[in-house]
Amino acid sequence: MYEVRLIHAKQTQLLGSKTDKKKSIGDIIRDECPSLADGATFKQSPLVPGGHAQTIYAFLGYYVYYAHSLFRPRFTREYFRLSDGGTVALDWALCDNHSERPIVTILSGVTGTSCDFYVRRCYNEFVKMQYSVLVVHSRGCGGSKLTTPLPFHCGLTTDYREIVNAIHERLPKCPLLGLSFSLGANIMAKYIGEEGDGCPLAAGIIVGNPYDMYKVIEHLDSRMLSPNKIYDIAILNFLKTAFNENREAILKAPVDFNVSNITSSSTIMEFTEEMTRKVFGYKSAKHLLDDSSSGPHLDNIRIPVLFLNSLDDPICIQSLITYDKFVSNPYLVLALTAHGGHIGYMGKFWPTSWIEHPVSQFFEAMLRHNTPEPL
């Protein structure tokens, strides 16, 4: 019931000049990642029982870390100018000898920031490992303003691609790693699949991936009497806030917007139909969401990637997990837990974060066996 279940191809493999070809990704995980090895368990805290409690607890943790950051900032802000004139806020935490140490690039959830609970928990672990951390915010989020009419959307990979390439050129001796959560998980998984054999990341971890964006939004929007409606309302509020904070820039797009319809949207699908799909030139919300989904891109991933999903996730529901991709692509491993909610993973008696342990162990193991050649 509490065992961490691993799903992968019968024979998994690694990439890189230092790969031991006789030892597969699956074997390395079982030998070197105790939080994921055979017999490993995740048992939810009895004080935070069930998927909804786990999800909400992690969300509330944001406010704790946000308040803490006001008194003790740990990141240095860089405003990265994109080739199309857009701007992305990057939060850096550089380790000693940072020109040669690994860099973990992090994509968070909807309008997420470096103050997100799960980001900070993993950050604390990376500091101990002497890894640098780079939190990549979406356009118009994390305290930055839009400098073009284009905002972000759930499948926009071009910004992350441009940033990764720039960091690779700026710090060519540093292995790059990708860690992502929720909406960021979808973007990163899609990006890694799009890159295929040319992906500059040494390894990736995808936590709480939606797989099918249209079906996830449909699931949240359609359950009027379900507790899941809480998440629909919360996500919609995040999207409306981001729109309102950047309204002047977005409305400069050569698009016929109905601002009243945007601000009065009652579901995520309505908001996507009225604003997001129009500014990006899609014929419908469904067209944008289908085109944005990471699921179809998993076949083309060619670096070691660990996916983490919980079966009681109320947002990225288990029926959307693409199990067939994990048994057919030897670069992928899916770690399933019975509990954990949507990137909550609060264990022990007093609620204690678990996610940073498999994350740090997987990255360390992959770099031992799979360090790519520098540019």
C-alpha positions as CSV (number, residue, x, y, z in Angstrom):
1,M,0.0,0.0,0.0
2,Y,2.8,2.4,0.8
3,E,5.5,1.0,-1.6
4,V,6.9,3.2,-4.2
5,R,6.2,1.3,-7.5
6,L,8.6,1.7,-10.4
7,I,7.3,1.3,-14.0
8,H,9.7,1.2,-16.9
9,A,10.9,-0.8,-20.0
10,K,12.2,-4.3,-19.4
11,Q,15.6,-3.0,-20.3
12,T,16.4,0.7,-19.5
13,Q,19.5,2.5,-20.6
14,L,21.6,5.6,-20.1
15,L,23.3,8.2,-22.3
16,G,26.7,10.0,-22.1
17,S,30.4,9.4,-22.4
18,K,30.7,8.0,-18.8
19,T,27.8,5.6,-19.0
20,D,28.4,2.0,-17.8
21,K,26.4,0.3,-20.6
22,K,26.0,-2.8,-18.4
23,K,24.0,-1.0,-15.8
24,S,20.6,0.3,-16.7
25,I,18.7,3.3,-15.3
26,G,16.5,0.9,-13.5
27,D,19.4,-0.9,-11.9
28,I,21.1,2.4,-10.9
29,I,17.9,3.6,-9.2
30,R,17.5,0.4,-7.3
31,D,21.2,0.4,-6.2
32,E,21.7,4.1,-5.5
33,C,18.4,5.8,-4.8
34,P,17.1,4.4,-1.5
35,S,13.9,6.4,-1.6
36,L,13.0,4.6,-4.9
37,A,14.7,1.3,-4.5
38,D,12.9,-2.0,-4.1
39,G,11.0,-1.9,-0.8
40,A,11.1,1.9,-0.6
41,T,7.9,3.4,0.8
42,F,6.1,6.7,1.1
43,K,3.6,6.8,4.0
44,Q,1.5,10.0,4.2
45,S,1.4,11.9,7.5
46,P,-1.8,11.0,9.5
47,L,-2.1,14.7,10.2
48,V,-2.5,15.3,6.4
49,P,-4.6,12.4,5.2
50,G,-5.7,12.1,1.6
51,G,-5.0,13.7,-1.7
52,H,-6.9,16.9,-1.0
53,A,-5.2,17.5,2.3
54,Q,-1.8,16.8,0.9
55,T,-2.3,19.2,-2.0
56,I,-3.7,22.0,0.1
57,Y,-1.0,21.7,2.8
58,A,1.8,22.1,0.2
59,F,0.0,25.1,-1.3
60,L,-0.3,26.8,2.0
61,G,3.5,26.2,2.5
62,Y,4.1,28.9,-0.2
63,Y,3.0,31.6,2.2
64,V,5.4,30.4,4.9
65,Y,8.4,30.5,2.5
66,Y,7.2,33.8,1.0
67,A,7.2,35.4,4.4
68,H,10.6,33.9,5.1
69,S,12.0,35.2,1.9
70,L,11.1,38.8,2.9
71,F,13.6,38.6,5.7
72,R,16.2,36.2,4.2
73,P,16.3,36.2,0.4
74,R,18.3,33.3,-0.9
75,F,18.1,34.0,-4.6
76,T,19.6,36.7,-6.9
77,R,17.3,38.0,-9.5
78,E,18.2,38.2,-13.2
79,Y,15.9,39.6,-15.9
80,F,16.6,37.6,-19.0
81,R,15.7,39.3,-22.3
82,L,14.4,36.8,-24.9
83,S,15.0,37.1,-28.6
84,D,11.5,38.3,-29.3
85,G,11.8,41.1,-26.8
86,G,10.0,39.2,-24.0
87,T,11.4,39.1,-20.4
88,V,11.7,36.2,-18.0
89,A,12.6,36.5,-14.3
90,L,15.4,34.1,-13.3
91,D,16.2,33.5,-9.6
92,W,19.7,32.2,-9.1
93,A,21.4,30.6,-6.1
94,L,25.0,29.9,-7.1
95,C,27.1,27.4,-5.2
96,D,30.9,27.6,-4.6
97,N,32.9,26.9,-7.7
98,H,29.7,27.4,-9.7
99,S,31.4,27.5,-13.0
100,E,31.9,23.8,-12.9
101,R,29.2,22.4,-10.6
102,P,25.8,21.1,-11.7
103,I,22.9,23.6,-12.2
104,V,19.3,22.5,-11.5
105,T,16.9,24.5,-13.6
106,I,13.4,24.5,-12.1
107,L,10.0,25.1,-13.7
108,S,7.2,25.4,-11.1
109,G,3.4,25.3,-11.3
110,V,0.9,27.8,-12.6
111,T,2.3,31.3,-12.1
112,G,4.7,29.6,-9.6
113,T,7.7,31.2,-8.0
114,S,10.9,30.5,-6.2
115,C,8.9,30.7,-2.9
116,D,6.8,27.6,-3.8
117,F,7.0,25.0,-1.0
118,Y,8.3,22.1,-3.1
119,V,10.9,24.4,-4.8
120,R,12.3,25.5,-1.4
121,R,12.4,22.0,0.0
122,C,14.4,20.8,-3.0
123,Y,16.6,24.0,-3.0
124,N,17.6,23.2,0.6
125,E,18.8,19.8,-0.5
126,F,20.7,21.1,-3.5
127,V,22.6,23.6,-1.3
128,K,23.9,20.7,0.7
129,M,25.0,18.9,-2.5
130,Q,26.8,22.0,-3.8
131,Y,24.5,22.3,-6.8
132,S,23.5,25.7,-8.2
133,V,19.8,26.4,-8.6
134,L,18.0,28.4,-11.3
135,V,14.3,29.0,-10.9
136,V,12.7,30.0,-14.3
137,H,9.5,32.0,-14.0
138,S,6.9,32.3,-16.7
139,R,6.5,35.5,-18.6
140,G,4.7,38.1,-16.6
141,C,5.1,36.1,-13.4
142,G,7.3,36.1,-10.3
143,G,7.2,39.8,-10.0
144,S,8.2,40.6,-13.6
145,K,6.1,42.4,-16.2
146,L,5.4,41.5,-19.8
147,T,7.5,43.4,-22.3
148,T,5.6,42.1,-25.3
149,P,1.9,41.2,-25.8
150,L,2.7,37.4,-25.5
151,P,2.0,35.9,-22.0
152,F,2.7,32.2,-21.2
153,H,0.7,29.1,-21.8
154,C,0.8,25.5,-20.7
155,G,2.8,24.2,-23.6
156,L,5.1,27.1,-24.4
157,T,8.6,25.6,-24.5
158,T,10.4,28.3,-26.6
159,D,11.3,30.4,-23.6
160,Y,12.8,27.6,-21.5
161,R,14.7,26.4,-24.6
162,E,16.2,29.8,-25.2
163,I,17.2,30.1,-21.5
164,V,18.8,26.6,-21.3
165,N,20.8,27.2,-24.5
166,A,22.0,30.6,-23.1
167,I,23.0,29.1,-19.7
168,H,24.8,26.2,-21.6
169,E,26.8,28.7,-23.5
170,R,27.5,30.9,-20.4
171,L,28.6,28.0,-18.2
172,P,29.7,25.2,-20.6
173,K,31.4,23.1,-17.9
174,C,28.3,22.8,-15.8
175,P,26.0,19.8,-16.2
176,L,22.4,21.0,-16.6
177,L,19.5,19.2,-14.9
178,G,15.8,19.9,-15.2
179,L,13.3,19.7,-12.3
180,S,9.7,20.6,-12.8
181,F,6.3,20.5,-11.1
182,S,2.7,20.5,-12.3
183,L,2.3,22.9,-15.2
184,G,6.0,23.3,-15.4
185,A,6.2,19.5,-15.6
186,N,4.2,19.5,-18.7
187,I,6.3,22.2,-20.3
188,M,9.6,20.5,-19.4
189,A,8.5,17.0,-20.5
190,K,7.3,18.4,-23.8
191,Y,10.6,20.3,-24.2
192,I,12.7,17.3,-23.5
193,G,10.7,15.3,-26.1
194,E,11.0,18.0,-28.7
195,E,14.7,18.2,-28.2
196,G,15.2,14.4,-28.7
197,D,18.8,13.4,-29.2
198,G,19.9,17.0,-29.0
199,C,18.6,17.8,-25.5
200,P,21.3,19.6,-23.5
201,L,20.0,18.4,-20.1
202,A,21.9,15.5,-18.5
203,A,18.7,14.3,-16.8
204,G,15.2,15.4,-15.8
205,I,12.6,14.9,-13.1
206,I,9.0,15.6,-13.8
207,V,6.7,15.8,-10.8
208,G,2.8,15.8,-11.0
209,N,2.7,15.8,-14.8
210,P,-0.7,16.4,-16.4
211,Y,0.1,14.4,-19.6
212,D,-3.1,15.5,-21.3
213,M,-3.9,19.2,-20.8
214,Y,-7.3,19.2,-22.3
215,K,-8.6,16.3,-20.2
216,V,-7.1,17.8,-17.0
217,I,-8.8,21.1,-17.6
218,E,-12.0,19.3,-18.6
219,H,-11.8,17.3,-15.4
220,L,-11.4,20.4,-13.2
221,D,-14.0,22.5,-15.0
222,S,-16.8,19.9,-15.1
223,R,-17.1,18.9,-11.4
224,M,-19.3,21.5,-10.0
225,L,-20.1,19.7,-6.7
226,S,-16.7,18.1,-6.3
227,P,-13.9,19.3,-4.0
228,N,-11.8,19.5,-7.2
229,K,-13.7,22.7,-8.1
230,I,-11.5,24.4,-5.5
231,Y,-8.5,23.9,-7.7
232,D,-10.3,25.1,-10.8
233,I,-11.3,28.3,-9.0
234,A,-7.8,28.8,-7.6
235,I,-6.0,28.2,-10.9
236,L,-8.5,30.5,-12.7
237,N,-7.8,33.2,-10.1
238,F,-4.0,32.9,-10.7
239,L,-4.6,33.3,-14.5
240,K,-6.9,36.3,-14.1
241,T,-4.4,37.9,-11.7
242,A,-1.6,37.5,-14.2
243,F,-3.8,38.9,-16.9
244,N,-4.9,41.9,-14.9
245,E,-1.3,42.7,-13.9
246,N,-0.2,42.6,-17.6
247,R,-3.5,43.7,-19.2
248,E,-2.0,46.8,-20.9
249,A,0.7,44.8,-22.6
250,I,-1.5,41.9,-23.7
251,L,-4.2,44.2,-25.2
252,K,-1.6,45.5,-27.6
253,A,-1.7,42.2,-29.5
254,P,-3.4,42.5,-32.9
255,V,-6.3,40.4,-31.6
256,D,-10.0,41.2,-31.1
257,F,-10.3,40.6,-27.3
258,N,-13.5,40.9,-25.3
259,V,-12.1,42.0,-21.9
260,S,-15.4,41.6,-20.2
261,N,-15.5,38.0,-21.2
262,I,-12.0,37.4,-20.1
263,T,-12.5,38.9,-16.6
264,S,-15.8,37.2,-16.1
265,S,-14.7,33.7,-17.2
266,S,-16.0,31.1,-14.8
267,T,-13.8,28.2,-15.8
268,I,-10.2,27.7,-17.0
269,M,-11.5,26.6,-20.4
270,E,-13.5,29.8,-20.8
271,F,-10.4,31.9,-19.9
272,T,-8.3,29.9,-22.4
273,E,-10.9,30.4,-25.1
274,E,-11.3,34.1,-24.5
275,M,-7.7,35.1,-24.0
276,T,-4.9,32.6,-24.3
277,R,-5.8,30.8,-27.5
278,K,-6.5,34.1,-29.3
279,V,-3.1,35.7,-28.5
280,F,-1.3,32.6,-29.6
281,G,-3.3,32.2,-32.8
282,Y,-5.1,28.9,-32.0
283,K,-8.5,28.2,-33.5
284,S,-9.9,27.0,-30.1
285,A,-9.0,26.3,-26.5
286,K,-9.1,22.6,-27.2
287,H,-6.7,23.1,-30.1
288,L,-4.2,24.9,-27.9
289,L,-4.5,22.4,-25.0
290,D,-4.1,19.4,-27.3
291,D,-1.1,20.9,-29.0
292,S,0.4,21.8,-25.5
293,S,0.1,18.3,-24.0
294,S,3.4,16.5,-23.1
295,G,2.0,13.0,-23.5
296,P,2.6,12.6,-27.2
297,H,6.2,13.8,-26.8
298,L,7.3,11.1,-24.3
299,D,8.2,8.7,-27.1
300,N,11.0,11.0,-28.3
301,I,12.8,11.6,-25.0
302,R,16.4,10.5,-25.2
303,I,17.8,11.5,-21.8
304,P,17.2,9.7,-18.4
305,V,13.9,11.2,-17.0
306,L,12.2,10.2,-13.7
307,F,8.4,10.9,-13.5
308,L,6.8,11.1,-10.1
309,N,3.0,10.8,-9.8
310,S,0.7,9.9,-6.9
311,L,-2.5,7.9,-7.4
312,D,-4.6,10.2,-5.2
313,D,-3.6,13.4,-7.1
314,P,-6.9,15.3,-7.4
315,I,-5.6,17.4,-10.3
316,C,-3.4,15.2,-12.6
317,I,-5.6,12.1,-12.2
318,Q,-4.2,8.6,-12.5
319,S,-6.4,7.7,-15.6
320,L,-4.4,10.2,-17.7
321,I,-1.0,8.6,-16.9
322,T,0.5,7.3,-20.2
323,Y,1.7,3.9,-18.8
324,D,2.4,2.6,-22.3
325,K,5.1,5.3,-22.9
326,F,7.0,4.1,-19.8
327,V,7.2,0.5,-20.8
328,S,8.2,1.3,-24.4
329,N,10.8,4.1,-23.9
330,P,14.0,2.9,-22.2
331,Y,14.9,6.4,-21.0
332,L,11.9,6.8,-18.8
333,V,11.0,5.6,-15.3
334,L,7.7,6.3,-13.6
335,A,7.7,6.2,-9.8
336,L,4.1,5.8,-8.4
337,T,3.0,6.4,-4.8
338,A,-0.4,5.6,-3.4
339,H,-0.6,9.0,-1.6
340,G,0.9,12.4,-1.9
341,G,-1.8,14.4,-3.6
342,H,-0.7,17.0,-6.2
343,I,3.0,17.5,-5.3
344,G,2.3,17.4,-1.6
345,Y,4.2,14.3,-0.4
346,M,4.0,15.1,3.3
347,G,5.2,12.0,5.3
348,K,6.1,11.0,8.8
349,F,3.8,11.8,11.8
350,W,4.4,15.5,11.9
351,P,4.1,16.6,8.2
352,T,7.5,16.4,6.7
353,S,8.4,16.8,3.0
354,W,9.6,13.7,1.2
355,I,10.0,14.9,-2.4
356,E,13.5,16.3,-2.1
357,H,14.9,12.8,-1.2
358,P,14.2,10.9,-4.4
359,V,14.9,14.1,-6.4
360,S,18.4,14.6,-5.0
361,Q,19.2,10.9,-5.1
362,F,18.2,10.5,-8.8
363,F,20.2,13.5,-9.9
364,E,23.3,12.4,-8.1
365,A,23.0,8.9,-9.5
366,M,22.5,10.1,-13.0
367,L,25.5,12.4,-12.9
368,R,27.7,9.5,-11.6
369,H,26.9,7.5,-14.7
370,N,25.8,10.1,-17.3
371,T,27.8,13.3,-17.5
372,P,27.6,14.8,-21.0
373,E,30.5,16.2,-22.9
374,P,30.8,20.0,-22.4
375,L,30.3,22.2,-25.4
